[in-house]
Amino acid sequence: MRVIAVKTLRAFWMSHPDAELPLKMWLDEVRKAQWRQPSEIKAQYRNASILKGRRVVFNIKGNDYRLVVAVAFVAGILYVKFVGTHEEYDRIDAQSV
C-alpha cells in the first residue's frame, strides 16, 4: 500500500519519541501489504477498527496512540487522517477528520 502524509507521522513522533519505532514498524508493514478489502486489514491487525467511509483506526504502541486512515482499496492507498494520543482521539470524530 502507498501511504500518503507520512510527514504527519514524522511530525508526531518528533513530539512523541516513544511512538517513533511503533509508527515506523506500522509503516513498514503497511507498505508491504496489498489489502483489497477490510477483512484483510483485520486479519493482519486484529485490534484495528473498521469504520464507515473507508476509515480504519489502528492502535499504536499498545493503544497509547491512535492512527486514523482512509483507505482507497482499488488504488492501494492509505491517507493518514489523524495520529494522536488516546485522549486526543476521544475528542475527534474519526469518520470526518
Secondary structure by P-SEA (a helix, b strand, c coil): cccccaaaaaaaaaacccaaaaaaaaaaaaaacccccaaaaaaaccccccccccbbbbbcccccbbbbbbbccccbbbbbcccccaaaaaacccccc
